[in-house]
Amino acid sequence: MSGEVPLEAGARFRRADRLLQPSEFSRVFTARRVIRGRFFAVHWSPNELGRPRLGLVVAKKLVRRAHQRNLVKRIARETFRLEKGRLPACDVVVRLSAPIVEVTRRMLREDLLSCFERLAREVGKCAAS
C-alpha cells in the first residue's frame, strides 16, 4: 500500500459537490445572502438537492501568483470537504475578499470555519421562520 488513509465515502470532494455552471454561480450571487469574514465572503442560496455544494472565486487582483491562488482554493475545498456534513443544503460560493499578505494557512482555515458556522446558524434561523 502507498500509506494513504482511505477516505470515507461521504468525506470526498466529488464532482456532485461542486458548482460548475456560470448560471449556478449567478443564482447564488443574485440571492444576495452573504456572510463576511476577515478574508472570505461566503455567498449562499438554499438548494433542493439535500446537500451543500461549493463554488470558489479567487481573483488575480487579490492574489497575483497562481500558486497562492491554488493554495487558497485547496484550503477552501479541504475545509468544505471536512465540514460539509454539518452544512445545510445550500449552494455556497466562497470568495476571497481581502489580500492575503502575511497570512497563515491556519488563519485562512479558521476564518472559513467561522463563516461556515455562521452559515449553519443563519440558515437554521431562516428555516425556523
ZAKOL-893414 format. One record per atom (N, C-alpha, C, O, CB): x negated, y negated, z negated; atom name; residue number from 1. Coordinates in pm, 1 decimal. Atoms other than C-alpha are relative to their C-alpha. Glycine has a CB too. Layout:
FITI       east      north         up   name   resi
FITI          X          Y          Z     CA    NUM
...
This chain:
FITI       east      north         up   name   resi
FITI      -83.8      119.4        0.0      N      1
FITI        0.0        0.0        0.0     CA      1
FITI      -87.3     -124.4        0.0      C      1
FITI     -204.1     -120.3      -38.5      O      1
FITI       94.8       -0.6     -121.4     CB      1
FITI       75.3      124.5      -11.2      N      2
FITI     -105.3     -356.6       53.9     CA      2
FITI       -4.7      -78.2     -131.1      C      2
FITI      -67.4     -184.0     -137.4      O      2
FITI       59.9      -86.3      108.1     CB      2
FITI        0.8       70.3      127.0      N      3
FITI      -45.7     -454.9     -308.2     CA      3
FITI      110.3     -102.5      -13.1      C      3
FITI      121.2     -170.1     -115.4      O      3
FITI     -130.6      -66.3      -19.5     CB      3
FITI     -110.5       95.2        4.7      N      4
FITI      257.9     -664.7     -222.0     CA      4
FITI      114.3       57.4      -81.8      C      4
FITI      141.3      177.5      -78.1      O      4
FITI       47.8      -35.6      141.9     CB      4
FITI     -116.1      -40.2       77.5      N      5
FITI      553.9     -653.4     -454.0     CA      5
FITI      122.4      -15.2       88.9      C      5
FITI      146.2     -123.9      141.6      O      5
FITI       13.7      -84.4     -131.1     CB      5
FITI     -117.7       13.4      -86.3      N      6
FITI      873.7     -574.3     -260.2     CA      6
FITI      102.1      -94.5      -60.3      C      6
FITI      124.4      -95.1     -181.4      O      6
FITI       63.9      136.2       24.9     CB      6
FITI     -101.4       93.5       44.4      N      7
FITI     1138.8     -842.1     -279.0     CA      7
FITI      133.8       70.4      -11.8      C      7
FITI      164.8      161.0       65.5      O      7
FITI        9.9     -118.7       95.7     CB      7
FITI     -136.4      -50.0        7.2      N      8
FITI     1486.9     -763.9     -394.6     CA      8
FITI       74.4      -51.3      122.5      C      8
FITI       42.1     -157.7      175.2      O      8
FITI       70.7      -44.4     -132.6     CB      8
FITI      -73.1       36.9     -121.3      N      9
FITI     1732.6     -777.4     -106.3     CA      9
FITI       59.1     -140.4      -10.1      C      9
FITI       58.2     -214.3       88.4      O      9
FITI      111.1      101.0       27.3     CB      9
FITI      -61.7      131.6       16.0      N     10
FITI     1904.4    -1087.3     -248.6     CA     10
FITI      -99.6     -112.4      -15.8      C     10
FITI      -61.5     -229.4      -11.9      O     10
FITI       90.6        1.0     -117.5     CB     10
FITI      100.3      102.5       26.7      N     11
FITI     1576.3    -1269.4     -308.9     CA     11
FITI      -72.3      -46.8      125.5      C     11
FITI     -157.8     -135.1      117.4      O     11
FITI     -100.2       51.8      -98.9     CB     11
FITI       66.3       41.0     -123.6      N     12
FITI     1469.2    -1301.4       54.1     CA     12
FITI       59.1     -130.7       52.6      C     12
FITI      170.9     -169.0       18.0      O     12
FITI       11.9      110.4      106.4     CB     12
FITI      -48.4      119.9      -67.9      N     13
FITI     1499.2    -1618.4      258.1     CA     13
FITI       26.4       39.8      144.7      C     13
FITI      -62.0       32.0      230.0      O     13
FITI     -103.7     -120.0      -10.0     CB     13
FITI      -36.8      -54.3     -130.2      N     14
FITI     1685.5    -1481.7      558.7     CA     14
FITI       47.7     -110.6       93.6      C     14
FITI       70.9     -224.3       52.4      O     14
FITI      108.7      106.7      -15.6     CB     14
FITI      -51.4       93.1      -99.9      N     15
FITI     1798.3    -1648.6      878.2     CA     15
FITI      139.4      -48.8      -37.9      C     15
FITI      174.1     -163.9      -11.6      O     15
FITI        2.8       66.0      138.4     CB     15
FITI     -136.4       36.4       40.3      N     16
FITI     2154.2    -1647.2      738.4     CA     16
FITI       -0.4     -103.8     -112.6      C     16
FITI      102.8     -165.4     -139.4      O     16
FITI       77.2      125.1      -44.7     CB     16
FITI       11.4       97.6      109.2      N     17
FITI     2028.4    -1868.9      450.8     CA     17
FITI      -40.4     -138.2       50.8      C     17
FITI      -59.7     -229.6      -29.3      O     17
FITI     -101.4       48.4     -103.2     CB     17
FITI       52.1      124.4      -57.0      N     18
FITI     1923.0    -2148.1      689.1     CA     18
FITI      105.5      -75.1       79.5      C     18
FITI      194.7      -15.7      139.9      O     18
FITI     -119.3       29.0       88.7     CB     18
FITI      -75.4       84.3      -92.8      N     19
FITI     2091.7    -2437.4      859.8     CA     19
FITI      -86.6       -8.3      125.6      C     19
FITI     -203.7      -45.4      118.2      O     19
FITI       32.4     -145.4      -61.3     CB     19
FITI       79.5       -7.5     -122.5      N     20
FITI     1982.6    -2404.0     1221.9     CA     20
FITI       40.5     -101.6      105.5      C     20
FITI      -44.9     -153.4      177.4      O     20
FITI       10.1      137.0       57.7     CB     20
FITI      -51.0       86.0     -106.3      N     21
FITI     2201.8    -2620.4     1443.8     CA     21
FITI        3.9     -146.3      -44.3      C     21
FITI       32.9     -175.0     -160.4      O     21
FITI      139.7       45.8       42.8     CB     21
FITI      -11.0      142.4       33.6      N     22
FITI     2187.7    -3001.4     1457.2     CA     22
FITI      139.2      -36.7      -51.4      C     22
FITI      152.3     -124.4     -136.8      O     22
FITI      -33.6      -85.1      122.1     CB     22
FITI     -136.6       29.9       45.2      N     23
FITI     2566.1    -3002.6     1411.1     CA     23
FITI       19.1       36.5     -147.0      C     23
FITI       96.5      -28.6     -217.1      O     23
FITI      102.5       75.3       86.1     CB     23
FITI       -9.4      -38.5      141.4      N     24
FITI     2524.7    -2824.2     1075.3     CA     24
FITI      -64.5     -106.2      -88.3      C     24
FITI      -11.9     -139.6     -194.4      O     24
FITI      -67.2      137.3      -24.0     CB     24
FITI       66.2      107.4       74.3      N     25
FITI     2279.8    -3091.0      956.7     CA     25
FITI       89.2     -124.7       -0.8      C     25
FITI      105.7     -189.2     -104.3      O     25
FITI     -139.3      -32.5       62.1     CB     25
FITI      -85.8      118.8      -11.7      N     26
FITI     2511.8    -3367.5     1083.4     CA     26
FITI      119.4        8.3      -93.2      C     26
FITI      157.0      -91.1     -155.4      O     26
FITI       48.2      -17.3      143.8     CB     26
FITI     -115.7      -17.1       86.9      N     27
FITI     2807.5    -3222.5      893.2     CA     27
FITI      -36.9      -28.0     -146.0      C     27
FITI       41.0      -88.6     -219.5      O     27
FITI       56.9      141.8       14.5     CB     27
FITI       44.7       23.4      138.2      N     28
FITI     2607.6    -3229.6      567.8     CA     28
FITI      -25.6     -148.9      -21.8      C     28
FITI       16.9     -204.1     -123.3      O     28
FITI     -128.4       82.3      -31.4     CB     28
FITI       28.6      143.0       16.2      N     29
FITI     2485.2    -3587.1      622.4     CA     29
FITI      127.3      -83.1        5.3      C     29
FITI      137.9     -184.3      -64.0      O     29
FITI      -97.4      -47.5      107.8     CB     29
FITI     -126.3       72.5      -11.9      N     30
FITI     2835.7    -3701.5      720.9     CA     30
FITI       81.3        6.5     -129.3      C     30
FITI      158.2      -84.9     -158.8      O     30
FITI       81.9       56.1      115.7     CB     30
FITI      -74.6      -16.1      125.9      N     31
FITI     2975.0    -3571.5      388.9     CA     31
FITI      -38.9     -106.6     -103.3      C     31
FITI       37.5     -134.5     -195.7      O     31
FITI      -24.4      140.3      -58.5     CB     31
FITI       47.9      108.2       87.9      N     32
FITI     2770.5    -3845.1      213.3     CA     32
FITI       -4.4       38.4     -147.9      C     32
FITI       23.6      -44.2     -234.8      O     32
FITI       88.1     -121.2       16.6     CB     32
FITI       20.2      -44.3      137.7      N     33
FITI     2711.4    -3639.6     -100.0     CA     33
FITI     -149.0       24.2      -16.3      C     33
FITI     -208.6      104.8       55.2      O     33
FITI       84.2      129.8      -33.8     CB     33
FITI      145.0       -9.3       14.5      N     34
FITI     2358.4    -3676.8     -225.4     CA     34
FITI      -39.3       -6.5     -147.3      C     34
FITI       22.1      -77.4     -227.0      O     34
FITI      -69.6     -112.3       78.9     CB     34
FITI       60.1        2.5      133.3      N     35
FITI     2156.4    -3610.7     -539.4     CA     35
FITI     -144.7      -41.1       21.1      C     35
FITI     -216.9       21.0       99.0      O     35
FITI       11.8      140.6      -74.7     CB     35
FITI      135.3       52.4      -19.8      N     36
FITI     1835.2    -3807.1     -567.0     CA     36
FITI      -90.8       34.6     -117.5      C     36
FITI      -54.5       19.3     -234.1      O     36
FITI        4.2     -151.5       19.8     CB     36
FITI      104.3      -25.4       97.4      N     37
FITI     1522.1    -3700.5     -747.1     CA     37
FITI     -113.1      -98.8       24.1      C     37
FITI      -97.7     -197.0       96.8      O     37
FITI      -50.5      146.8        8.3     CB     37
FITI      115.6       88.5      -15.0      N     38
FITI     1181.9    -3860.3     -769.0     CA     38
FITI      -58.1        8.0      141.5      C     38
FITI      -96.3      -93.7      199.4      O     38
FITI     -108.0       35.6     -103.4     CB     38
FITI       59.8      -19.6     -132.0      N     39
FITI     1057.7    -3711.3     -440.5     CA     39
FITI       99.0       45.4      105.9      C     39
FITI       75.1       27.5      225.3      O     39
FITI     -110.5       99.6       -9.5     CB     39
FITI      -93.8      -60.4      -93.8      N     40
FITI     1361.7    -3546.7     -283.7     CA     40
FITI      138.2      -62.5       -9.8      C     40
FITI      178.7     -112.1     -115.0      O     40
FITI        9.3      149.0      -24.3     CB     40
FITI     -143.3       27.8       -3.5      N     41
FITI     1714.3    -3633.4     -178.5     CA     41
FITI       64.7      129.7       47.7      C     41
FITI       29.4      183.0      152.9      O     41
FITI       35.9     -124.3       94.9     CB     41
FITI      -68.2     -124.7      -33.9      N     42
FITI     1941.7    -3329.6     -175.0     CA     42
FITI      140.8      -35.4       45.6      C     42
FITI      226.1      -72.4      -35.0      O     42
FITI        2.8       99.6     -121.8     CB     42
FITI     -131.3       26.3      -58.9      N     43
FITI     2236.8    -3379.5       59.5     CA     43
FITI       75.2      132.7       -0.9      C     43
FITI       15.7      238.0       22.0      O     43
FITI      -11.4      -60.2      146.9     CB     43
FITI      -74.0     -125.9        6.3      N     44
FITI     2517.1    -3125.5       25.9     CA     44
FITI      143.8      -16.5       47.0      C     44
FITI      201.3     -125.3       45.3      O     44
FITI       -1.8       55.0     -141.6     CB     44
FITI     -137.8       -6.4      -43.7      N     45
FITI     2853.6    -3022.7      158.4     CA     45
FITI       49.8      142.1      -26.6      C     45
FITI      -19.3      238.0        7.5      O     45
FITI       14.2      -39.1      151.5     CB     45
FITI      -51.1     -135.8       25.3      N     46
FITI     3072.4    -2729.1       46.6     CA     46
FITI       16.9       77.1      130.4      C     46
FITI       44.9       18.2      234.8      O     46
FITI      134.4       -5.8      -75.1     CB     46
FITI      -24.6      -83.5     -117.6      N     47
FITI     3096.7    -2436.1      288.1     CA     47
FITI       93.8      114.9      -37.4      C     47
FITI      120.4      139.1     -155.2      O     47
FITI     -133.6       55.0       57.9     CB     47
FITI      -95.1     -110.1       20.4      N     48
FITI     3333.8    -2142.9      329.5     CA     48
FITI      -68.0      136.4        8.0      C     48
FITI        0.4      238.5       16.3      O     48
FITI      112.2       -7.5      103.2     CB     48
FITI       72.9     -124.9      -20.6      N     49
FITI     3061.3    -1877.9      355.9     CA     49
FITI      -17.7       81.3     -128.2      C     49
FITI      -46.1      201.0     -123.2      O     49
FITI     -134.9      -29.6       59.3     CB     49
FITI       18.3      -70.7      126.3      N     50
FITI     3042.4    -1791.3      -12.7     CA     50
FITI     -144.6        8.7      -44.9      C     50
FITI     -175.4       79.1     -141.1      O     50
FITI       55.8      137.1       11.1     CB     50
FITI      142.3        0.5       37.8      N     51
FITI     2666.2    -1853.7      -27.2     CA     51
FITI      -62.2     -132.8       42.2      C     51
FITI      -14.4     -196.9      135.8      O     51
FITI      -76.5      120.2       65.8     CB     51
FITI       66.1      125.3      -39.9      N     52
FITI     2432.5    -2153.0      -13.1     CA     52
FITI      -89.7       21.3      121.9      C     52
FITI     -140.9      130.9      144.6      O     52
FITI      -83.0      -56.5     -116.9     CB     52
FITI       92.6        0.5     -113.0      N     53
FITI     2232.3    -2238.9      299.7     CA     53
FITI      -86.5     -124.3      -10.0      C     53
FITI      -44.5     -225.4      -66.3      O     53
FITI       76.0        4.5      136.3     CB     53
FITI       98.8      106.4       14.5      N     54
FITI     1925.9    -2462.5      329.9     CA     54
FITI      -45.4      -54.4      134.3      C     54
FITI      -67.1       20.7      229.4      O     54
FITI     -119.4       50.2      -77.7     CB     54
FITI       63.8       69.0     -111.8      N     55
FITI     1802.5    -2718.1      582.1     CA     55
FITI     -106.7      -91.5      -58.1      C     55
FITI      -92.4     -139.0     -170.8      O     55
FITI      104.4      -80.7       86.1     CB     55
FITI      111.5       82.0       49.1      N     56
FITI     1479.2    -2916.8      548.6     CA     56
FITI      -30.2     -114.8       95.5      C     56
FITI      -26.1      -98.6      217.5      O     56
FITI     -125.5       86.2      -19.3     CB     56
FITI       42.0      116.1      -77.8      N     57
FITI     1376.6    -3264.0      664.6     CA     57
FITI     -120.7      -60.6      -71.1      C     57
FITI     -109.5     -110.5     -183.1      O     57
FITI      117.1     -105.4       15.9     CB     57
FITI      122.4       60.0       54.7      N     58
FITI     1018.1    -3379.6      605.1     CA     58
FITI      -57.0      -89.3      109.8      C     58
FITI     -114.8      -40.3      206.8      O     58
FITI     -105.4      110.7      -46.7     CB     58
FITI       36.5       95.9     -104.0      N     59
FITI      940.9    -3694.7      803.2     CA     59
FITI     -150.7      -25.2        5.5      C     59
FITI     -218.3      -31.3      -97.2      O     59
FITI       72.9     -131.1      -22.6     CB     59
FITI      140.9       35.2      -19.6      N     60
FITI      598.9    -3769.5      950.2     CA     60
FITI      -31.8     -135.2      -61.1      C     60
FITI     -145.3     -161.4     -101.1      O     60
FITI      -35.0       -0.6      148.7     CB     60
FITI       18.5      133.6       55.5      N     61
FITI      649.1    -4123.4      826.9     CA     61
FITI      -46.8        7.1     -145.9      C     61
FITI     -123.6      -77.8     -191.3      O     61
FITI      130.7      -80.4       10.1     CB     61
FITI       35.6      -14.1      141.6      N     62
FITI      613.7    -4000.0      466.5     CA     62
FITI     -120.8       89.9      -21.8      C     62
FITI     -195.7       70.6     -117.5      O     62
FITI      117.5       54.6      -77.3     CB     62
FITI      111.3      -94.0       13.2      N     63
FITI      361.7    -3717.6      519.6     CA     63
FITI      -63.3       15.6      137.1      C     63
FITI      -10.1       85.4      223.4      O     63
FITI       47.3      138.9      -57.0     CB     63
FITI       60.2        5.3     -133.1      N     64
FITI      125.2    -3772.2      809.4     CA     64
FITI      -58.3      133.7       45.4      C     64
FITI      -48.2      167.8      163.2      O     64
FITI     -107.8     -104.5        2.4     CB     64
FITI       70.7     -121.9      -39.4      N     65
FITI      -63.1    -3441.9      805.0     CA     65
FITI       93.2      120.8        2.5      C     65
FITI      171.9      143.0      -89.6      O     65
FITI     -116.3       26.3      -95.0     CB     65
FITI      -88.3     -115.4      -20.5      N     66
FITI      107.6    -3128.9      934.9     CA     66
FITI      -12.8      102.3     -112.3      C     66
FITI       87.4      159.2     -155.5      O     66
FITI      -30.8       66.4      133.7     CB     66
FITI       15.9     -101.5      104.6      N     67
FITI      -43.2    -2901.0      670.0     CA     67
FITI       68.6      -44.1     -129.7      C     67
FITI      115.5       40.4     -206.0      O     67
FITI     -149.7       27.7      -25.7     CB     67
FITI      -70.4       48.3      118.8      N     68
FITI      102.3    -3123.1      395.7     CA     68
FITI      151.5       10.8       18.0      C     68
FITI      222.7       46.4      -75.9      O     68
FITI      -39.4     -145.6      -30.0     CB     68
FITI     -143.6      -16.9      -27.5      N     69
FITI      446.4    -3125.8      560.6     CA     69
FITI       39.3      146.6      -15.1      C     69
FITI      142.7      178.6      -73.6      O     69
FITI       35.4      -50.9      142.5     CB     69
FITI      -27.2     -143.4       11.9      N     70
FITI      429.4    -2747.4      587.0     CA     70
FITI       -0.2       45.2     -145.4      C     70
FITI       81.0      129.3     -184.0      O     70
FITI     -102.7       80.1       79.2     CB     70
FITI        4.5      -34.4      142.2      N     71
FITI      335.5    -2721.9      219.0     CA     71
FITI      128.3      -43.4      -70.4      C     71
FITI      184.5       32.4     -149.4      O     71
FITI     -121.9      -65.0      -67.3     CB     71
FITI     -124.2       48.6       61.2      N     72
FITI      634.2    -2935.2      115.8     CA     72
FITI      115.8       91.2       38.9      C     72
FITI      198.7      125.6      -45.3      O     72
FITI       29.4     -146.3       43.0     CB     72
FITI     -108.0      -88.4      -45.6      N     73
FITI      864.0    -2716.7      326.5     CA     73
FITI      -10.9      137.9      -64.7      C     73
FITI       90.5      197.1     -101.5      O     73
FITI       -2.6       13.5      153.2     CB     73
FITI       19.1     -130.6       65.0      N     74
FITI      712.5    -2397.1      182.9     CA     74
FITI       46.8       -2.8     -144.6      C     74
FITI      112.5       90.0     -191.6      O     74
FITI     -147.2       41.9        6.1     CB     74
FITI      -42.2       14.6      139.6      N     75
FITI      767.0    -2521.7     -171.2     CA     75
FITI      152.1       -6.6       -8.5      C     75
FITI      212.4       57.1      -94.9      O     75
FITI      -62.8     -126.4      -63.4     CB     75
FITI     -146.7       12.2        1.4      N     76
FITI     1127.6    -2617.2      -92.1     CA     76
FITI       66.4      133.2       31.8      C     76
FITI      163.1      170.4      -34.6      O     76
FITI       46.2     -106.8      100.7     CB     76
FITI      -58.4     -130.6      -34.2      N     77
FITI     1203.1    -2280.9       73.7     CA     77
FITI      -13.7       99.1     -114.9      C     77
FITI       81.0      170.9     -147.1      O     77
FITI      -66.7       56.9      125.7     CB     77
FITI       23.4      -93.2      109.9      N     78
FITI     1049.1    -2084.8     -212.2     CA     78
FITI       87.0      -34.1     -120.7      C     78
FITI      141.9       55.7     -184.5      O     78
FITI     -147.6       -0.8      -39.8     CB     78
FITI      -85.1       41.9      111.7      N     79
FITI     1234.1    -2288.0     -476.2     CA     79
FITI      144.9       37.9       28.9      C     79
FITI      214.1       89.2      -59.0      O     79
FITI      -12.3     -152.8      -25.0     CB     79
FITI     -135.9      -38.0      -38.6      N     80
FITI     1560.6    -2236.5     -287.8     CA     80
FITI       18.3      150.6       -9.0      C     80
FITI      119.4      198.0      -60.9      O     80
FITI       31.4      -48.5      142.0     CB     80
FITI       -9.5     -145.9        0.4      N     81
FITI     1492.3    -1865.4     -247.5     CA     81
FITI       17.2       53.6     -142.0      C     81
FITI       97.2      143.9     -166.0      O     81
FITI     -124.5       61.7       65.0     CB     81
FITI       -6.9      -46.4      139.1      N     82
FITI     1441.3    -1821.4     -620.9     CA     82
FITI      127.0      -46.4      -70.5      C     82
FITI      174.4       20.4     -162.3      O     82
FITI     -121.4      -48.5      -77.1     CB     82
FITI     -115.6       58.6       68.0      N     83
FITI     1739.3    -2039.5     -717.9     CA     83
FITI      133.0       23.6       69.2      C     83
FITI      236.9      -11.3       13.2      O     83
FITI      -20.6     -145.3      -14.8     CB     83
FITI     -124.1       -7.8      -76.3      N     84
FITI     1997.5    -1950.3     -452.9     CA     84
FITI      109.1       79.8      -70.4      C     84
FITI      227.1       57.4      -43.8      O     84
FITI      -27.2       60.6      134.2     CB     84
FITI     -100.2      -74.8       75.5      N     85
FITI     2171.4    -1704.4     -686.8     CA     85
FITI       76.7      -87.4      -97.9      C     85
FITI      188.1      -53.2     -137.5      O     85
FITI      -65.7      113.2      -74.4     CB     85
FITI      -64.0       91.9       95.4      N     86
FITI     2253.7    -1995.8     -919.1     CA     86
FITI       69.7     -116.8       69.3      C     86
FITI      141.4     -193.5        5.2      O     86
FITI     -103.5      -53.7      -97.9     CB     86
FITI      -57.1      113.2      -72.5      N     87
FITI     2359.4    -2239.0     -647.4     CA     87
FITI      140.7       31.9       49.3      C     87
FITI      170.8      146.9       81.1      O     87
FITI      -89.6      -38.5      118.0     CB     87
FITI     -136.1      -20.9      -51.1      N     88
FITI     2721.9    -2286.8     -540.7     CA     88
FITI       -0.8       17.7      151.9      C     88
FITI     -101.9       -6.3      218.0      O     88
FITI       91.0     -118.6      -39.0     CB     88
FITI      -14.7      -20.8     -144.8      N     89
FITI     2848.7    -2206.4     -190.8     CA     89
FITI        8.4     -135.1       69.1      C     89
FITI      116.4     -192.3       83.4      O     89
FITI      126.2       86.0       32.3     CB     89
FITI        2.7      126.8      -71.7      N     90
FITI     2739.4    -2518.4       -7.4     CA     90
FITI     -121.4       -3.4       91.1      C     90
FITI     -219.3       68.3       70.5      O     90
FITI       -1.9     -119.6      -98.3     CB     90
FITI      112.7       23.8      -88.9      N     91
FITI     2514.2    -2630.3      273.5     CA     91
FITI      -82.5     -112.9      -61.0      C     91
FITI      -29.0     -217.3      -98.2      O     91
FITI       47.5      -35.4      146.3     CB     91
FITI       90.4       93.4       66.5      N     92
FITI     2212.7    -2814.6      136.5     CA     92
FITI     -108.2      -42.2       98.3      C     92
FITI     -170.1       42.1      163.4      O     92
FITI      -62.6       63.3     -127.7     CB     92
FITI      113.1       50.2      -77.4      N     93
FITI     1968.8    -3037.2      322.8     CA     93
FITI      -92.3      -70.6      -98.3      C     93
FITI      -55.2     -171.0     -159.2      O     93
FITI       46.3      -96.7      116.6     CB     93
FITI      100.7       59.5       86.9      N     94
FITI     1655.4    -3113.8      123.1     CA     94
FITI      -83.7      -92.5       86.6      C     94
FITI     -145.4      -49.5      184.0      O     94
FITI      -88.9      109.3      -70.9     CB     94
FITI       73.0      101.0      -76.8      N     95
FITI     1497.5    -3435.7      249.8     CA     95
FITI     -103.7      -64.9      -90.3      C     95
FITI      -70.8     -112.6     -198.9      O     95
FITI       96.8     -107.1       59.0     CB     95
FITI      102.9       71.2       74.6      N     96
FITI     1166.7    -3573.8      129.0     CA     96
FITI       29.6     -148.3       10.7      C     96
FITI       48.7     -200.3      120.6      O     96
FITI     -143.4       33.2       53.0     CB     96
FITI      -40.9      140.3       -2.5      N     97
FITI     1241.2    -3931.2       28.2     CA     97
FITI     -107.4      -95.5      -50.2      C     97
FITI      -85.8     -216.6      -52.8      O     97
FITI      123.8      -17.8      -82.1     CB     97
FITI      108.0       85.2       49.1      N     98
FITI      910.2    -4059.2     -110.9     CA     98
FITI     -133.6       58.1       45.9      C     98
FITI     -146.8      179.7       59.4      O     98
FITI        4.8      -12.7     -155.7     CB     98
FITI      132.6      -50.8      -36.7      N     99
FITI      546.2    -4035.4       -4.4     CA     99
FITI      -56.9       86.4     -111.9      C     99
FITI      -31.5       61.2     -229.7      O     99
FITI      -96.2     -116.6       31.4     CB     99
FITI       56.6      -88.8      102.2      N    100
FITI      356.6    -3759.4     -181.9     CA    100
FITI     -149.9      -27.3      -13.7      C    100
FITI     -233.5       48.0       36.2      O    100
FITI       25.5      150.0       36.1     CB    100
FITI      138.2       37.8       26.1      N    101
FITI       38.2    -3930.3     -288.4     CA    101
FITI      -31.8       38.0     -144.1      C    101
FITI       38.6       -1.8     -236.9      O    101
FITI      -23.9     -153.1       25.5     CB    101
FITI       40.5      -46.9      132.5      N    102
FITI     -140.3    -3768.6     -582.4     CA    102
FITI      113.4       72.6      -71.8      C    102
FITI      142.1       45.9     -188.5      O    102
FITI      -47.9     -117.1      -84.4     CB    102
FITI     -110.0      -79.0       53.1      N    103
FITI      146.2    -3526.0     -636.2     CA    103
FITI      -43.7      145.5       -2.4      C    103
FITI     -106.2      193.7       92.0      O    103
FITI      130.0      -18.6       84.4     CB    103
FITI       33.9     -141.6        7.7      N    104
FITI      101.7    -3169.1     -754.5     CA    104
FITI      116.5       85.1       50.0      C    104
FITI      230.0       38.5       60.2      O    104
FITI      -37.1       38.9     -144.3     CB    104
FITI     -104.4      -94.2      -41.3      N    105
FITI      292.3    -2866.7     -633.2     CA    105
FITI      103.2       15.8     -110.9      C    105
FITI      223.3       22.9      -84.8      O    105
FITI      -61.1      137.2       36.4     CB    105
FITI      -89.8      -15.9      114.5      N    106
FITI      438.3    -2829.6     -980.0     CA    106
FITI       97.4     -117.3       -9.5      C    106
FITI      215.7      -97.7      -37.3      O    106
FITI      -80.7       12.5     -130.2     CB    106
FITI      -87.7      117.7        5.3      N    107
FITI      574.5    -3185.6     -971.9     CA    107
FITI      109.3        9.1      106.2      C    107
FITI      225.1      -22.7       79.0      O    107
FITI      -81.8     -129.5       19.2     CB    107
FITI      -98.7      -15.0     -106.8      N    108
FITI      746.6    -3118.4     -638.5     CA    108
FITI      102.9      106.8      -36.3      C    108
FITI      223.3       86.1      -20.4      O    108
FITI      -69.2       35.7      132.7     CB    108
FITI      -88.8     -110.4       36.7      N    109
FITI      889.8    -2786.7     -760.4     CA    109
FITI       95.9      -41.3     -111.4      C    109
FITI      215.4      -12.5     -104.7      O    109
FITI      -82.0      122.2      -43.8     CB    109
FITI      -84.5       41.2      113.1      N    110
FITI     1018.0    -2936.5    -1086.9     CA    110
FITI      103.3     -103.0       42.1      C    110
FITI      216.7      -99.7       -5.7      O    110
FITI      -86.0      -56.6     -112.8     CB    110
FITI      -95.5       99.3      -48.4      N    111
FITI     1179.5    -3230.8     -907.3     CA    111
FITI      113.2       68.4       77.1      C    111
FITI      230.2       34.0       60.1      O    111
FITI      -70.8     -104.3       89.4     CB    111
FITI     -102.3      -70.1      -77.8      N    112
FITI     1359.9    -2996.7     -668.9     CA    112
FITI       87.7       87.2      -90.1      C    112
FITI      208.9       94.7      -69.5      O    112
FITI      -65.7       86.1      109.0     CB    112
FITI      -78.9      -78.2       95.9      N    113
FITI     1467.1    -2765.9     -953.7     CA    113
FITI      100.5      -88.0      -72.9      C    113
FITI      215.9      -49.6      -92.2      O    113
FITI      -91.8       69.4     -101.4     CB    113
FITI      -88.6       94.3       67.9      N    114
FITI     1611.4    -3065.8    -1134.4     CA    114
FITI      116.4      -39.6       91.0      C    114
FITI      230.6      -47.8       45.7      O    114
FITI      -78.2     -125.2      -44.1     CB    114
FITI     -106.0       34.8      -96.2      N    115
FITI     1805.4    -3164.6     -820.3     CA    115
FITI       97.9      115.8       16.8      C    115
FITI      219.0       94.9       22.5      O    115
FITI      -61.0      -38.1      136.9     CB    115
FITI      -87.3     -117.0      -15.5      N    116
FITI     1937.9    -2809.5     -780.0     CA    116
FITI       88.5       19.7     -122.8      C    116
FITI      205.3       56.4     -109.6      O    116
FITI      -83.9      126.2       24.9     CB    116
FITI      -80.9      -11.8      122.4      N    117
FITI     2052.7    -2802.0    -1144.6     CA    117
FITI      112.2     -103.5       -0.1      C    117
FITI      226.0      -72.4      -35.4      O    117
FITI      -88.6      -17.3     -126.1     CB    117
FITI     -102.1      104.6       -7.4      N    118
FITI     2235.0    -3131.6    -1098.3     CA    118
FITI      103.7       32.4      106.7      C    118
FITI      222.2        4.0       89.3      O    118
FITI      -64.4     -136.0       29.0     CB    118
FITI      -92.2      -41.3     -105.6      N    119
FITI     2386.7    -2998.7     -776.0     CA    119
FITI      100.5      102.1      -53.0      C    119
FITI      220.6       89.7      -28.9      O    119
FITI      -77.5       58.6      119.4     CB    119
FITI      -89.0     -103.0       54.3      N    120
FITI     2527.3    -2693.5     -954.8     CA    120
FITI      103.1      -61.8      -94.3      C    120
FITI      220.3      -24.5      -91.0      O    120
FITI      -81.3      108.2      -73.7     CB    120
FITI      -93.2       66.7       92.2      N    121
FITI     2680.5    -2916.3    -1225.2     CA    121
FITI      101.2      -84.9       76.6      C    121
FITI      220.3      -82.6       45.6      O    121
FITI      -77.2      -87.9     -100.7     CB    121
FITI      -88.4       89.5      -74.9      N    122
FITI     2823.4    -3165.5     -974.2     CA    122
FITI      102.9       77.6       80.6      C    122
FITI      219.8       39.0       84.2      O    122
FITI      -81.2      -89.3       92.7     CB    122
FITI      -94.4      -79.0      -77.1      N    123
FITI     2980.0    -2900.6     -752.1     CA    123
FITI       99.8       66.5      -94.5      C    123
FITI      217.3       80.9      -60.7      O    123
FITI      -73.7      105.6       85.5     CB    123
FITI      -89.8      -57.6       99.9      N    124
FITI     3123.5    -2736.2    -1064.0     CA    124
FITI      106.5     -100.0      -42.3      C    124
FITI      222.4      -63.0      -61.6      O    124
FITI      -79.0       47.0     -121.8     CB    124
FITI      -96.4      104.4       35.5      N    125
FITI     3287.6    -3068.6    -1156.6     CA    125
FITI       99.8      -21.4      112.1      C    125
FITI      219.1      -38.0       86.7      O    125
FITI      -71.9     -131.3      -32.0     CB    125
FITI      -89.6       18.9     -115.1      N    126
FITI     3428.9    -3108.8     -804.5     CA    126
FITI      101.0      114.6        8.9      C    126
FITI      217.9       91.8       40.0      O    126
FITI      -81.6       -9.6      131.6     CB    126
FITI      -88.2     -116.7       -9.3      N    127
FITI     3574.2    -2756.5     -812.9     CA    127
FITI      104.6       -2.4     -112.1      C    127
FITI      217.2       43.7      -93.3      O    127
FITI      -82.6      130.9       -6.5     CB    127
FITI      -90.9        5.1      113.8      N    128
FITI     3732.0    -2818.0    -1155.5     CA    128
FITI      107.6     -106.8       19.5      C    128
FITI      214.8      -99.2      -40.5      O    128
FITI      -77.8      -26.9     -128.6     CB    128
FITI      -95.3      110.1      -22.2      N    129
FITI     3905.9    -3134.0    -1029.8     CA    129
FITI      118.4       43.2       81.2      C    129
FITI      207.3      -37.5      108.5      O    129
FITI      -67.6     -115.6       68.8     CB    129
